[in-house]
Amino acid sequence: MKLTITVDGKTYEVDVDAAQPEPPAAPPYAIGGVNIASAPLRAPAGAPAAAPVDSKPVNEDKVCRSPVSGVVVRVAAQVGQSLQTGDILVVLEAMKMETNITAPGAGKIAAIAVNQGDGVQAGQVVVEFE
């Protein structure tokens, strides 16, 4: 095939051989000593569905959940303690800030589901009431 090319105002005629390029050979791969032909890359599968924070059903009126993910800095309440609305139950640290988890109402603590140093997820039950 002949092409005409102009460079800096000067015209050139060029003969070009248009050969069909050969596809590159896929290198073989070995896994456990078995040769495997390479396969095209695939997009990774979507992330698996998140497991529920608490698997057993609970009476929402009898629990206090963490509003944020973080680390328990201090457990301020004790099992059997009587509480008033707004009493501090647990203190969390998230992003270098402390968050007080307070009693939503008056009552008595039946169980504390976290300890100092535990990591908690948003929505996780931290205290159960009687």
A tleap script that builds the chain and sets N, CA, C and O, in Angstrom:
source leaprc.protein.ff14SB
mol = sequence {
  NMET LYS LEU THR ILE THR VAL ASP GLY LYS
  THR TYR GLU VAL ASP VAL ASP ALA ALA GLN
  PRO GLU PRO PRO ALA ALA PRO PRO TYR ALA
  ILE GLY GLY VAL ASN ILE ALA SER ALA PRO
  LEU ARG ALA PRO ALA GLY ALA PRO ALA ALA
  ALA PRO VAL ASP SER LYS PRO VAL ASN GLU
  ASP LYS VAL CYS ARG SER PRO VAL SER GLY
  VAL VAL VAL ARG VAL ALA ALA GLN VAL GLY
  GLN SER LEU GLN THR GLY ASP ILE LEU VAL
  VAL LEU GLU ALA MET LYS MET GLU THR ASN
  ILE THR ALA PRO GLY ALA GLY LYS ILE ALA
  ALA ILE ALA VAL ASN GLN GLY ASP GLY VAL
  GLN ALA GLY GLN VAL VAL VAL GLU PHE CGLU
}
set mol.1.N position { 0.844 -1.141 0.000 }
set mol.1.CA position { 0.000 0.000 0.000 }
set mol.1.C position { 0.914 1.235 0.000 }
set mol.1.O position { 1.931 1.279 0.693 }
set mol.2.N position { 0.516 2.237 -0.802 }
set mol.2.CA position { 1.287 3.474 -0.893 }
set mol.2.C position { 0.559 4.574 -0.129 }
set mol.2.O position { -0.659 4.730 -0.212 }
set mol.3.N position { 1.357 5.326 0.617 }
set mol.3.CA position { 0.824 6.452 1.363 }
set mol.3.C position { 1.603 7.692 0.973 }
set mol.3.O position { 2.795 7.629 0.674 }
set mol.4.N position { 0.903 8.828 0.982 }
set mol.4.CA position { 1.558 10.101 0.747 }
set mol.4.C position { 1.551 10.856 2.071 }
set mol.4.O position { 0.508 11.046 2.696 }
set mol.5.N position { 2.765 11.287 2.487 }
set mol.5.CA position { 2.924 11.962 3.764 }
set mol.5.C position { 3.590 13.304 3.509 }
set mol.5.O position { 4.531 13.398 2.721 }
set mol.6.N position { 3.100 14.343 4.178 }
set mol.6.CA position { 3.703 15.665 4.057 }
set mol.6.C position { 4.282 16.048 5.415 }
set mol.6.O position { 3.577 16.059 6.423 }
set mol.7.N position { 5.600 16.367 5.427 }
set mol.7.CA position { 6.283 16.778 6.641 }
set mol.7.C position { 7.014 18.076 6.342 }
set mol.7.O position { 7.827 18.151 5.421 }
set mol.8.N position { 6.707 19.110 7.147 }
set mol.8.CA position { 7.322 20.425 6.972 }
set mol.8.C position { 7.217 20.928 5.542 }
set mol.8.O position { 8.158 21.510 5.003 }
set mol.9.N position { 6.048 20.692 4.930 }
set mol.9.CA position { 5.817 21.194 3.573 }
set mol.9.C position { 6.405 20.322 2.482 }
set mol.9.O position { 6.178 20.614 1.308 }
set mol.10.N position { 7.131 19.291 2.790 }
set mol.10.CA position { 7.727 18.407 1.787 }
set mol.10.C position { 6.918 17.124 1.740 }
set mol.10.O position { 6.615 16.553 2.787 }
set mol.11.N position { 6.556 16.651 0.534 }
set mol.11.CA position { 5.720 15.474 0.360 }
set mol.11.C position { 6.579 14.262 0.084 }
set mol.11.O position { 7.539 14.317 -0.685 }
set mol.12.N position { 6.209 13.147 0.738 }
set mol.12.CA position { 6.915 11.870 0.573 }
set mol.12.C position { 5.901 10.804 0.209 }
set mol.12.O position { 4.769 10.815 0.692 }
set mol.13.N position { 6.319 9.875 -0.655 }
set mol.13.CA position { 5.515 8.694 -0.960 }
set mol.13.C position { 6.154 7.522 -0.260 }
set mol.13.O position { 7.362 7.308 -0.357 }
set mol.14.N position { 5.338 6.763 0.449 }
set mol.14.CA position { 5.854 5.675 1.276 }
set mol.14.C position { 5.117 4.402 0.921 }
set mol.14.O position { 3.894 4.398 0.784 }
set mol.15.N position { 5.885 3.295 0.769 }
set mol.15.CA position { 5.284 1.966 0.593 }
set mol.15.C position { 5.190 1.305 1.963 }
set mol.15.O position { 6.174 1.243 2.700 }
set mol.16.N position { 3.995 0.811 2.299 }
set mol.16.CA position { 3.771 0.189 3.606 }
set mol.16.C position { 3.188 -1.189 3.380 }
set mol.16.O position { 2.256 -1.364 2.594 }
set mol.17.N position { 3.753 -2.182 4.087 }
set mol.17.CA position { 3.183 -3.530 4.070 }
set mol.17.C position { 2.216 -3.627 5.248 }
set mol.17.O position { 2.612 -3.453 6.400 }
set mol.18.N position { 0.969 -3.901 4.958 }
set mol.18.CA position { -0.048 -3.992 6.005 }
set mol.18.C position { -0.249 -5.457 6.363 }
set mol.18.O position { -1.112 -6.132 5.803 }
set mol.19.N position { 0.534 -5.927 7.276 }
set mol.19.CA position { 0.405 -7.321 7.711 }
set mol.19.C position { -0.582 -7.390 8.872 }
set mol.19.O position { -0.696 -6.454 9.663 }
set mol.20.N position { -1.282 -8.498 8.960 }
set mol.20.CA position { -2.203 -8.689 10.079 }
set mol.20.C position { -1.395 -9.099 11.305 }
set mol.20.O position { -0.651 -10.078 11.251 }
set mol.21.N position { -1.532 -8.361 12.414 }
set mol.21.CA position { -0.769 -8.734 13.608 }
set mol.21.C position { -1.323 -10.027 14.205 }
set mol.21.O position { -2.528 -10.279 14.193 }
set mol.22.N position { -0.408 -10.828 14.723 }
set mol.22.CA position { -0.830 -12.068 15.372 }
set mol.22.C position { -1.229 -11.750 16.802 }
set mol.22.O position { -0.587 -10.936 17.464 }
set mol.23.N position { -2.286 -12.389 17.279 }
set mol.23.CA position { -2.662 -12.147 18.670 }
set mol.23.C position { -1.571 -12.680 19.589 }
set mol.23.O position { -0.982 -13.723 19.302 }
set mol.24.N position { -1.294 -11.988 20.683 }
set mol.24.CA position { -0.259 -12.462 21.587 }
set mol.24.C position { -0.662 -13.790 22.219 }
set mol.24.O position { -1.824 -14.010 22.562 }
set mol.25.N position { 0.307 -14.649 22.361 }
set mol.25.CA position { 0.050 -15.953 22.984 }
set mol.25.C position { -0.121 -15.742 24.486 }
set mol.25.O position { 0.631 -14.996 25.113 }
set mol.26.N position { -1.112 -16.406 25.044 }
set mol.26.CA position { -1.338 -16.300 26.491 }
set mol.26.C position { -0.321 -17.189 27.198 }
set mol.26.O position { -0.198 -18.371 26.875 }
set mol.27.N position { 0.402 -16.633 28.149 }
set mol.27.CA position { 1.374 -17.449 28.862 }
set mol.27.C position { 0.659 -18.454 29.760 }
set mol.27.O position { -0.365 -18.134 30.364 }
set mol.28.N position { 1.194 -19.657 29.846 }
set mol.28.CA position { 0.567 -20.644 30.725 }
set mol.28.C position { 0.888 -20.328 32.189 }
set mol.28.O position { 1.936 -19.765 32.506 }
set mol.29.N position { -0.021 -20.697 33.051 }
set mol.29.CA position { 0.178 -20.529 34.484 }
set mol.29.C position { 0.076 -21.900 35.130 }
set mol.29.O position { -0.656 -22.771 34.660 }
set mol.30.N position { 0.815 -22.078 36.208 }
set mol.30.CA position { 0.757 -23.346 36.920 }
set mol.30.C position { 0.266 -23.116 38.337 }
set mol.30.O position { 0.757 -22.241 39.050 }
set mol.31.N position { -0.705 -23.912 38.728 }
set mol.31.CA position { -1.199 -23.895 40.101 }
set mol.31.C position { -1.085 -25.312 40.620 }
set mol.31.O position { -1.715 -26.233 40.100 }
set mol.32.N position { -0.283 -25.473 41.639 }
set mol.32.CA position { -0.089 -26.801 42.202 }
set mol.32.C position { 0.516 -27.771 41.207 }
set mol.32.O position { 0.246 -28.971 41.256 }
set mol.33.N position { 1.343 -27.249 40.294 }
set mol.33.CA position { 2.004 -28.107 39.326 }
set mol.33.C position { 1.167 -28.417 38.094 }
set mol.33.O position { 1.636 -29.116 37.195 }
set mol.34.N position { -0.057 -27.914 38.033 }
set mol.34.CA position { -0.935 -28.162 36.894 }
set mol.34.C position { -0.966 -26.900 36.036 }
set mol.34.O position { -1.282 -25.819 36.532 }
set mol.35.N position { -0.634 -27.038 34.724 }
set mol.35.CA position { -0.664 -25.885 33.825 }
set mol.35.C position { -2.101 -25.490 33.528 }
set mol.35.O position { -2.945 -26.330 33.218 }
set mol.36.N position { -2.357 -24.197 33.631 }
set mol.36.CA position { -3.697 -23.664 33.401 }
set mol.36.C position { -3.563 -22.521 32.413 }
set mol.36.O position { -2.703 -21.655 32.573 }
set mol.37.N position { -4.407 -22.515 31.396 }
set mol.37.CA position { -4.386 -21.411 30.434 }
set mol.37.C position { -4.909 -20.167 31.128 }
set mol.37.O position { -5.784 -20.248 31.990 }
set mol.38.N position { -4.372 -19.022 30.751 }
set mol.38.CA position { -4.820 -17.785 31.389 }
set mol.38.C position { -6.250 -17.482 30.963 }
set mol.38.O position { -6.660 -17.762 29.837 }
set mol.39.N position { -6.978 -16.916 31.876 }
set mol.39.CA position { -8.360 -16.541 31.608 }
set mol.39.C position { -8.453 -15.021 31.701 }
set mol.39.O position { -7.667 -14.388 32.405 }
set mol.40.N position { -9.409 -14.441 30.995 }
set mol.40.CA position { -9.539 -12.986 31.095 }
set mol.40.C position { -9.907 -12.592 32.527 }
set mol.40.O position { -10.574 -13.336 33.245 }
set mol.41.N position { -9.455 -11.413 32.912 }
set mol.41.CA position { -9.772 -10.922 34.249 }
set mol.41.C position { -11.251 -10.588 34.345 }
set mol.41.O position { -11.847 -10.082 33.394 }
set mol.42.N position { -11.828 -10.871 35.481 }
set mol.42.CA position { -13.226 -10.547 35.726 }
set mol.42.C position { -13.304 -9.533 36.845 }
set mol.42.O position { -12.441 -9.480 37.721 }
set mol.43.N position { -14.333 -8.745 36.804 }
set mol.43.CA position { -14.564 -7.798 37.903 }
set mol.43.C position { -14.871 -8.601 39.151 }
set mol.43.O position { -15.540 -9.631 39.068 }
set mol.44.N position { -14.396 -8.153 40.313 }
set mol.44.CA position { -14.679 -8.887 41.538 }
set mol.44.C position { -16.170 -8.892 41.826 }
set mol.44.O position { -16.893 -7.956 41.487 }
set mol.45.N position { -16.609 -9.968 42.460 }
set mol.45.CA position { -18.018 -10.074 42.841 }
set mol.45.C position { -18.335 -9.006 43.865 }
set mol.45.O position { -17.443 -8.523 44.562 }
set mol.46.N position { -19.576 -8.644 43.958 }
set mol.46.CA position { -19.995 -7.641 44.939 }
set mol.46.C position { -19.711 -8.119 46.351 }
set mol.46.O position { -19.557 -9.316 46.593 }
set mol.47.N position { -19.642 -7.191 47.266 }
set mol.47.CA position { -19.378 -7.533 48.665 }
set mol.47.C position { -20.525 -8.378 49.201 }
set mol.47.O position { -21.681 -8.159 48.840 }
set mol.48.N position { -20.210 -9.345 50.061 }
set mol.48.CA position { -21.278 -10.158 50.628 }
set mol.48.C position { -22.177 -9.301 51.510 }
set mol.48.O position { -21.758 -8.282 52.058 }
set mol.49.N position { -23.399 -9.738 51.628 }
set mol.49.CA position { -24.344 -8.996 52.467 }
set mol.49.C position { -23.854 -9.009 53.907 }
set mol.49.O position { -23.346 -10.018 54.397 }
set mol.50.N position { -24.012 -7.893 54.565 }
set mol.50.CA position { -23.569 -7.797 55.958 }
set mol.50.C position { -24.471 -8.636 56.845 }
set mol.50.O position { -25.689 -8.671 56.670 }
set mol.51.N position { -23.850 -9.304 57.792 }
set mol.51.CA position { -24.621 -10.089 58.749 }
set mol.51.C position { -25.321 -9.136 59.698 }
set mol.51.O position { -24.809 -8.052 59.978 }
set mol.52.N position { -26.473 -9.521 60.190 }
set mol.52.CA position { -27.143 -8.643 61.142 }
set mol.52.C position { -26.292 -8.479 62.388 }
set mol.52.O position { -25.573 -9.394 62.790 }
set mol.53.N position { -26.379 -7.307 62.994 }
set mol.53.CA position { -25.561 -7.016 64.169 }
set mol.53.C position { -25.919 -7.961 65.308 }
set mol.53.O position { -25.027 -8.524 65.942 }
set mol.54.N position { -27.204 -8.146 65.577 }
set mol.54.CA position { -27.654 -9.066 66.615 }
set mol.54.C position { -28.558 -10.090 65.950 }
set mol.54.O position { -29.522 -9.725 65.278 }
set mol.55.N position { -28.252 -11.379 66.132 }
set mol.55.CA position { -29.004 -12.400 65.433 }
set mol.55.C position { -30.296 -12.783 66.133 }
set mol.55.O position { -31.241 -13.207 65.468 }
set mol.56.N position { -30.372 -12.648 67.464 }
set mol.56.CA position { -31.605 -13.032 68.149 }
set mol.56.C position { -32.538 -11.826 68.242 }
set mol.56.O position { -32.078 -10.699 68.424 }
set mol.57.N position { -33.857 -12.059 68.117 }
set mol.57.CA position { -34.783 -10.939 68.232 }
set mol.57.C position { -34.808 -10.409 69.664 }
set mol.57.O position { -34.714 -11.174 70.624 }
set mol.58.N position { -34.935 -9.105 69.790 }
set mol.58.CA position { -34.964 -8.482 71.114 }
set mol.58.C position { -36.137 -7.509 71.185 }
set mol.58.O position { -36.613 -7.001 70.170 }
set mol.59.N position { -36.582 -7.267 72.403 }
set mol.59.CA position { -37.603 -6.256 72.642 }
set mol.59.C position { -36.890 -4.912 72.644 }
set mol.59.O position { -36.112 -4.629 73.555 }
set mol.60.N position { -37.138 -4.095 71.658 }
set mol.60.CA position { -36.424 -2.825 71.502 }
set mol.60.C position { -36.635 -1.877 72.685 }
set mol.60.O position { -35.820 -0.984 72.914 }
set mol.61.N position { -37.719 -2.064 73.433 }
set mol.61.CA position { -37.950 -1.227 74.617 }
set mol.61.C position { -37.025 -1.623 75.765 }
set mol.61.O position { -36.883 -0.877 76.734 }
set mol.62.N position { -36.397 -2.790 75.661 }
set mol.62.CA position { -35.578 -3.310 76.755 }
set mol.62.C position { -34.083 -3.301 76.444 }
set mol.62.O position { -33.301 -3.908 77.175 }
set mol.63.N position { -33.672 -2.619 75.365 }
set mol.63.CA position { -32.250 -2.574 75.009 }
set mol.63.C position { -31.818 -1.152 74.705 }
set mol.63.O position { -32.636 -0.278 74.419 }
set mol.64.N position { -30.525 -0.946 74.774 }
set mol.64.CA position { -29.915 0.317 74.353 }
set mol.64.C position { -28.848 -0.063 73.328 }
set mol.64.O position { -27.977 -0.887 73.609 }
set mol.65.N position { -28.916 0.534 72.151 }
set mol.65.CA position { -27.981 0.223 71.065 }
set mol.65.C position { -26.969 1.347 70.890 }
set mol.65.O position { -27.232 2.504 71.216 }
set mol.66.N position { -25.810 0.977 70.370 }
set mol.66.CA position { -24.773 1.968 70.090 }
set mol.66.C position { -25.180 2.800 68.880 }
set mol.66.O position { -25.581 2.244 67.858 }
set mol.67.N position { -25.083 4.125 68.980 }
set mol.67.CA position { -25.431 4.964 67.834 }
set mol.67.C position { -24.325 5.025 66.778 }
set mol.67.O position { -24.580 5.401 65.634 }
set mol.68.N position { -23.095 4.655 67.160 }
set mol.68.CA position { -21.958 4.733 66.246 }
set mol.68.C position { -21.050 3.514 66.435 }
set mol.68.O position { -21.148 2.811 67.440 }
set mol.69.N position { -20.180 3.274 65.476 }
set mol.69.CA position { -19.130 2.264 65.630 }
set mol.69.C position { -17.984 2.901 66.399 }
set mol.69.O position { -17.695 4.085 66.224 }
set mol.70.N position { -17.342 2.132 67.237 }
set mol.70.CA position { -16.224 2.675 67.994 }
set mol.70.C position { -15.669 1.660 68.969 }
set mol.70.O position { -15.944 0.465 68.859 }
set mol.71.N position { -14.891 2.136 69.920 }
set mol.71.CA position { -14.267 1.293 70.940 }
set mol.71.C position { -14.781 1.743 72.299 }
set mol.71.O position { -14.870 2.939 72.577 }
set mol.72.N position { -15.122 0.763 73.150 }
set mol.72.CA position { -15.617 1.080 74.481 }
set mol.72.C position { -14.463 1.604 75.326 }
set mol.72.O position { -13.482 0.897 75.554 }
set mol.73.N position { -14.584 2.849 75.790 }
set mol.73.CA position { -13.571 3.473 76.630 }
set mol.73.C position { -13.873 3.183 78.102 }
set mol.73.O position { -12.969 2.949 78.905 }
set mol.74.N position { -15.171 3.205 78.434 }
set mol.74.CA position { -15.553 3.010 79.829 }
set mol.74.C position { -16.966 2.466 79.894 }
set mol.74.O position { -17.851 2.911 79.164 }
set mol.75.N position { -17.168 1.494 80.782 }
set mol.75.CA position { -18.510 1.015 81.095 }
set mol.75.C position { -18.867 1.668 82.427 }
set mol.75.O position { -18.293 1.335 83.464 }
set mol.76.N position { -19.816 2.596 82.392 }
set mol.76.CA position { -20.140 3.387 83.573 }
set mol.76.C position { -21.241 2.774 84.423 }
set mol.76.O position { -21.432 3.190 85.565 }
set mol.77.N position { -21.964 1.804 83.900 }
set mol.77.CA position { -23.078 1.196 84.627 }
set mol.77.C position { -22.721 -0.225 85.048 }
set mol.77.O position { -21.746 -0.805 84.570 }
set mol.78.N position { -23.532 -0.770 85.953 }
set mol.78.CA position { -23.332 -2.140 86.440 }
set mol.78.C position { -24.655 -2.891 86.381 }
set mol.78.O position { -25.728 -2.295 86.474 }
set mol.79.N position { -24.560 -4.203 86.226 }
set mol.79.CA position { -25.752 -5.046 86.226 }
set mol.79.C position { -26.455 -4.864 87.569 }
set mol.79.O position { -25.816 -4.878 88.621 }
set mol.80.N position { -27.777 -4.692 87.523 }
set mol.80.CA position { -28.575 -4.510 88.725 }
set mol.80.C position { -28.751 -3.056 89.126 }
set mol.80.O position { -29.563 -2.747 89.999 }
set mol.81.N position { -28.002 -2.162 88.500 }
set mol.81.CA position { -28.072 -0.734 88.846 }
set mol.81.C position { -29.396 -0.134 88.382 }
set mol.81.O position { -29.857 -0.418 87.276 }
set mol.82.N position { -30.006 0.697 89.230 }
set mol.82.CA position { -31.203 1.445 88.845 }
set mol.82.C position { -30.760 2.721 88.135 }
set mol.82.O position { -29.791 3.368 88.532 }
set mol.83.N position { -31.488 3.065 87.085 }
set mol.83.CA position { -31.119 4.207 86.251 }
set mol.83.C position { -32.250 5.198 86.113 }
set mol.83.O position { -33.423 4.864 86.276 }
set mol.84.N position { -31.873 6.424 85.808 }
set mol.84.CA position { -32.815 7.473 85.430 }
set mol.84.C position { -32.514 7.857 83.983 }
set mol.84.O position { -31.419 7.594 83.487 }
set mol.85.N position { -33.456 8.462 83.320 }
set mol.85.CA position { -33.262 8.928 81.943 }
set mol.85.C position { -32.021 9.822 81.875 }
set mol.85.O position { -31.869 10.752 82.668 }
set mol.86.N position { -31.149 9.529 80.928 }
set mol.86.CA position { -29.962 10.348 80.706 }
set mol.86.C position { -28.724 9.896 81.451 }
set mol.86.O position { -27.645 10.443 81.223 }
set mol.87.N position { -28.841 8.896 82.352 }
set mol.87.CA position { -27.650 8.391 83.043 }
set mol.87.C position { -26.693 7.765 82.022 }
set mol.87.O position { -27.127 7.092 81.088 }
set mol.88.N position { -25.391 7.993 82.209 }
set mol.88.CA position { -24.397 7.448 81.279 }
set mol.88.C position { -24.236 5.954 81.528 }
set mol.88.O position { -24.016 5.515 82.657 }
set mol.89.N position { -24.350 5.178 80.442 }
set mol.89.CA position { -24.201 3.727 80.509 }
set mol.89.C position { -22.809 3.299 80.055 }
set mol.89.O position { -22.109 2.569 80.757 }
set mol.90.N position { -22.421 3.768 78.868 }
set mol.90.CA position { -21.160 3.370 78.230 }
set mol.90.C position { -20.590 4.595 77.524 }
set mol.90.O position { -21.333 5.426 77.002 }
set mol.91.N position { -19.259 4.697 77.515 }
set mol.91.CA position { -18.591 5.767 76.774 }
set mol.91.C position { -17.799 5.116 75.649 }
set mol.91.O position { -16.981 4.229 75.892 }
set mol.92.N position { -18.044 5.558 74.412 }
set mol.92.CA position { -17.347 5.047 73.233 }
set mol.92.C position { -16.387 6.090 72.697 }
set mol.92.O position { -16.605 7.291 72.861 }
set mol.93.N position { -15.326 5.630 72.057 }
set mol.93.CA position { -14.450 6.533 71.315 }
set mol.93.C position { -14.555 6.163 69.853 }
set mol.93.O position { -14.379 5.006 69.471 }
set mol.94.N position { -14.846 7.166 69.039 }
set mol.94.CA position { -14.930 6.993 67.592 }
set mol.94.C position { -14.318 8.222 66.947 }
set mol.94.O position { -14.752 9.342 67.214 }
set mol.95.N position { -13.324 8.029 66.109 }
set mol.95.CA position { -12.651 9.123 65.403 }
set mol.95.C position { -12.107 10.164 66.389 }
set mol.95.O position { -12.256 11.369 66.184 }
set mol.96.N position { -11.476 9.678 67.458 }
set mol.96.CA position { -10.831 10.524 68.467 }
set mol.96.C position { -11.826 11.367 69.278 }
set mol.96.O position { -11.428 12.308 69.964 }
set mol.97.N position { -13.115 11.031 69.198 }
set mol.97.CA position { -14.129 11.746 69.972 }
set mol.97.C position { -14.859 10.755 70.859 }
set mol.97.O position { -15.107 9.619 70.455 }
set mol.98.N position { -15.200 11.178 72.056 }
set mol.98.CA position { -15.946 10.323 72.963 }
set mol.98.C position { -17.438 10.575 72.806 }
set mol.98.O position { -17.885 11.714 72.664 }
set mol.99.N position { -18.198 9.482 72.834 }
set mol.99.CA position { -19.647 9.549 72.734 }
set mol.99.C position { -20.246 8.850 73.940 }
set mol.99.O position { -19.958 7.678 74.180 }
set mol.100.N position { -21.074 9.550 74.700 }
set mol.100.CA position { -21.758 8.948 75.837 }
set mol.100.C position { -23.028 8.263 75.355 }
set mol.100.O position { -23.842 8.865 74.655 }
set mol.101.N position { -23.189 7.010 75.732 }
set mol.101.CA position { -24.446 6.311 75.476 }
set mol.101.C position { -25.225 6.391 76.780 }
set mol.101.O position { -24.768 5.913 77.818 }
set mol.102.N position { -26.401 6.997 76.718 }
set mol.102.CA position { -27.167 7.266 77.930 }
set mol.102.C position { -28.450 6.439 77.975 }
set mol.102.O position { -28.937 5.956 76.953 }
set mol.103.N position { -28.975 6.291 79.173 }
set mol.103.CA position { -30.215 5.543 79.378 }
set mol.103.C position { -31.379 6.283 78.719 }
set mol.103.O position { -31.565 7.480 78.942 }
set mol.104.N position { -32.159 5.570 77.909 }
set mol.104.CA position { -33.296 6.219 77.246 }
set mol.104.C position { -34.474 6.456 78.190 }
set mol.104.O position { -35.370 7.244 77.888 }
set mol.105.N position { -34.467 5.776 79.319 }
set mol.105.CA position { -35.560 5.934 80.281 }
set mol.105.C position { -35.129 5.356 81.618 }
set mol.105.O position { -34.027 4.823 81.750 }
set mol.106.N position { -36.009 5.465 82.609 }
set mol.106.CA position { -35.715 4.920 83.928 }
set mol.106.C position { -35.870 3.406 83.882 }
set mol.106.O position { -36.709 2.877 83.152 }
set mol.107.N position { -35.052 2.717 84.670 }
set mol.107.CA position { -35.140 1.267 84.708 }
set mol.107.C position { -33.986 0.670 85.468 }
set mol.107.O position { -33.264 1.356 86.192 }
set mol.108.N position { -33.826 -0.654 85.283 }
set mol.108.CA position { -32.774 -1.389 85.970 }
set mol.108.C position { -32.019 -2.214 84.927 }
set mol.108.O position { -32.629 -2.779 84.019 }
set mol.109.N position { -30.706 -2.283 85.055 }
set mol.109.CA position { -29.876 -2.987 84.074 }
set mol.109.C position { -29.931 -4.497 84.327 }
set mol.109.O position { -29.685 -4.968 85.438 }
set mol.110.N position { -30.261 -5.242 83.265 }
set mol.110.CA position { -30.294 -6.707 83.334 }
set mol.110.C position { -28.971 -7.298 82.854 }
set mol.110.O position { -28.506 -8.293 83.409 }
set mol.111.N position { -28.359 -6.700 81.833 }
set mol.111.CA position { -27.103 -7.225 81.280 }
set mol.111.C position { -26.357 -6.121 80.559 }
set mol.111.O position { -26.958 -5.210 79.989 }
set mol.112.N position { -25.034 -6.220 80.595 }
set mol.112.CA position { -24.174 -5.322 79.831 }
set mol.112.C position { -23.443 -6.196 78.822 }
set mol.112.O position { -22.738 -7.133 79.195 }
set mol.113.N position { -23.616 -5.884 77.555 }
set mol.113.CA position { -23.129 -6.745 76.479 }
set mol.113.C position { -21.723 -6.394 75.993 }
set mol.113.O position { -21.219 -7.045 75.078 }
set mol.114.N position { -21.079 -5.385 76.579 }
set mol.114.CA position { -19.745 -4.968 76.134 }
set mol.114.C position { -18.827 -4.786 77.334 }
set mol.114.O position { -19.284 -4.631 78.466 }
set mol.115.N position { -17.534 -4.809 77.069 }
set mol.115.CA position { -16.510 -4.561 78.079 }
set mol.115.C position { -15.583 -3.466 77.582 }
set mol.115.O position { -15.534 -3.170 76.388 }
set mol.116.N position { -14.848 -2.866 78.514 }
set mol.116.CA position { -13.876 -1.841 78.130 }
set mol.116.C position { -12.904 -2.447 77.120 }
set mol.116.O position { -12.409 -3.559 77.306 }
set mol.117.N position { -12.637 -1.696 76.046 }
set mol.117.CA position { -11.717 -2.145 75.001 }
set mol.117.C position { -12.388 -2.868 73.850 }
set mol.117.O position { -11.759 -3.085 72.815 }
set mol.118.N position { -13.657 -3.249 74.002 }
set mol.118.CA position { -14.374 -3.940 72.927 }
set mol.118.C position { -14.662 -2.991 71.773 }
set mol.118.O position { -14.908 -1.803 71.984 }
set mol.119.N position { -14.630 -3.508 70.576 }
set mol.119.CA position { -15.091 -2.766 69.408 }
set mol.119.C position { -16.578 -3.016 69.249 }
set mol.119.O position { -17.036 -4.147 69.413 }
set mol.120.N position { -17.333 -1.985 68.935 }
set mol.120.CA position { -18.774 -2.131 68.720 }
set mol.120.C position { -19.152 -1.525 67.376 }
set mol.120.O position { -18.489 -0.618 66.873 }
set mol.121.N position { -20.216 -2.041 66.818 }
set mol.121.CA position { -20.748 -1.543 65.553 }
set mol.121.C position { -21.971 -0.695 65.827 }
set mol.121.O position { -22.644 -0.871 66.843 }
set mol.122.N position { -22.255 0.210 64.938 }
set mol.122.CA position { -23.474 1.016 65.063 }
set mol.122.C position { -24.666 0.075 65.056 }
set mol.122.O position { -24.766 -0.802 64.198 }
set mol.123.N position { -25.560 0.252 66.001 }
set mol.123.CA position { -26.756 -0.579 66.077 }
set mol.123.C position { -26.604 -1.795 66.965 }
set mol.123.O position { -27.577 -2.512 67.201 }
set mol.124.N position { -25.406 -2.041 67.460 }
set mol.124.CA position { -25.167 -3.203 68.314 }
set mol.124.C position { -25.745 -2.946 69.709 }
set mol.124.O position { -25.621 -1.844 70.244 }
set mol.125.N position { -26.377 -3.970 70.293 }
set mol.125.CA position { -26.905 -3.845 71.652 }
set mol.125.C position { -25.738 -3.762 72.623 }
set mol.125.O position { -24.835 -4.599 72.594 }
set mol.126.N position { -25.761 -2.744 73.487 }
set mol.126.CA position { -24.706 -2.597 74.495 }
set mol.126.C position { -25.220 -2.858 75.900 }
set mol.126.O position { -24.472 -3.328 76.757 }
set mol.127.N position { -26.497 -2.557 76.147 }
set mol.127.CA position { -27.090 -2.766 77.476 }
set mol.127.C position { -28.511 -3.291 77.307 }
set mol.127.O position { -29.249 -2.862 76.419 }
set mol.128.N position { -28.881 -4.240 78.189 }
set mol.128.CA position { -30.252 -4.751 78.220 }
set mol.128.C position { -30.862 -4.368 79.563 }
set mol.128.O position { -30.190 -4.401 80.594 }
set mol.129.N position { -32.138 -4.004 79.539 }
set mol.129.CA position { -32.846 -3.588 80.751 }
set mol.129.C position { -33.832 -4.672 81.174 }
set mol.129.O position { -34.264 -5.491 80.363 }
set mol.130.N position { -34.183 -4.661 82.475 }
set mol.130.CA position { -35.187 -5.610 82.996 }
set mol.130.C position { -36.563 -5.193 82.541 }
set mol.130.O position { -37.548 -5.855 82.869 }
savepdb mol mol.pdb
quit
